Amino acid sequence: MTQIVLYHNPRCSKSREALALLEDMGIKPELRLYLEKAPDRKELETVLTKLGIPARQLLRNSEEAYKSMNLADTTLTDAELISAMIREPRLIQRPIAISGNRAVIGRPPANILELLV
């Protein structure tokens, strides 16, 4: 059985749906409660590599911190955006499911099924 790590926020409906989807399939993912313990730079860089996206695409632009930190500024580097996500982990899209060297953002939660094929 493939081990899946789920970046999970129990207060997020999409994150809860993703967890329920996996559990309904008999998969008990390792939960990464990233709001309780923010990921460090290396961890976020690894997640971005597995997702195959730049840091900007991992940002939740609806968060107040996005506006207050002026993260819409397109001159900000990936390193600067990663630093912002480390300081304010609520900025990180969720849920994220990781299996081996692959990862997907679970929006919609059915995207997670891509890891099972």
C-alpha positions in Angstrom: 0.0 0.0 0.0 1.3 3.4 -1.0 2.0 5.7 2.0 0.5 9.1 1.6 1.3 12.2 3.6 -1.6 14.7 3.7 -0.9 18.4 4.6 -4.1 18.8 6.5 -6.0 21.6 8.1 -8.9 20.0 10.1 -10.9 23.3 9.8 -10.8 23.3 6.0 -13.7 21.5 4.3 -11.6 20.5 1.3 -8.9 19.1 3.6 -11.6 17.1 5.5 -13.1 15.9 2.2 -9.7 14.7 1.0 -9.0 12.8 4.2 -12.5 11.2 4.0 -11.9 10.2 0.4 -8.6 8.5 1.3 -10.1 6.8 4.4 -13.1 5.6 2.3 -10.6 3.9 0.1 -9.0 2.2 3.1 -5.9 4.5 3.1 -4.8 6.0 6.4 -2.6 8.9 5.4 0.1 10.3 7.7 -1.3 13.7 8.6 1.0 16.7 8.5 -0.7 19.4 10.6 1.3 22.2 9.0 -0.5 25.0 10.9 0.6 23.5 14.2 4.3 23.1 13.1 5.2 25.2 10.1 7.3 23.5 7.5 10.9 24.7 7.1 12.5 26.0 3.9 13.9 22.6 2.8 10.5 20.9 3.4 8.6 23.5 1.3 11.2 23.3 -1.5 10.8 19.6 -1.6 7.0 19.8 -1.7 7.3 22.4 -4.5 9.6 20.1 -6.5 7.2 17.2 -6.1 4.3 19.3 -7.1 6.3 20.7 -10.1 5.1 24.3 -9.5 6.7 27.6 -8.6 6.1 28.9 -5.1 3.6 31.5 -6.2 1.2 28.7 -7.2 1.2 27.3 -3.7 0.0 30.6 -2.2 -3.6 31.1 -1.1 -4.2 34.6 -2.4 -7.5 34.9 -0.4 -5.7 35.1 2.9 -5.4 38.4 4.7 -1.6 37.8 5.1 -1.3 37.6 1.3 -2.6 41.2 1.1 -0.8 42.5 4.2 2.5 41.1 3.1 2.1 42.5 -0.4 2.6 39.0 -1.9 0.9 40.0 -5.2 4.1 41.8 -6.0 5.3 39.8 -9.0 9.0 40.8 -8.4 9.1 38.6 -5.3 11.3 35.6 -5.7 10.4 32.0 -4.9 12.8 32.3 -1.9 10.9 35.3 -0.6 7.5 33.6 -1.2 8.7 30.5 0.6 9.9 32.7 3.5 6.4 34.2 3.7 4.8 30.7 3.8 7.1 29.7 6.6 6.1 32.8 8.6 2.4 32.4 7.8 1.6 28.7 7.0 -2.0 29.7 6.4 -0.8 30.9 3.0 -0.1 27.4 1.9 -2.7 25.8 -0.4 -4.4 22.8 1.2 -4.7 19.9 1.2 -1.6 18.6 -0.4 -1.1 14.9 -0.8 2.4 13.4 -1.2 3.3 9.9 -2.2 7.0 9.2 -3.0 8.3 11.7 -5.4 4.8 13.0 -6.5 2.4 15.4 -4.9 -0.9 17.0 -5.8 -3.0 19.8 -4.4 -6.4 18.4 -3.4 -8.5 21.2 -5.0 -10.8 19.5 -5.8 -10.2 16.6 -3.4 -10.6 14.1 -6.2 -7.2 15.3 -7.5 -5.6 13.1 -4.8 -6.7 10.0 -6.7 -3.9 10.9 -9.3 -1.4 9.6 -6.7 -3.0 6.2 -6.7 -2.5 5.3 -10.4 
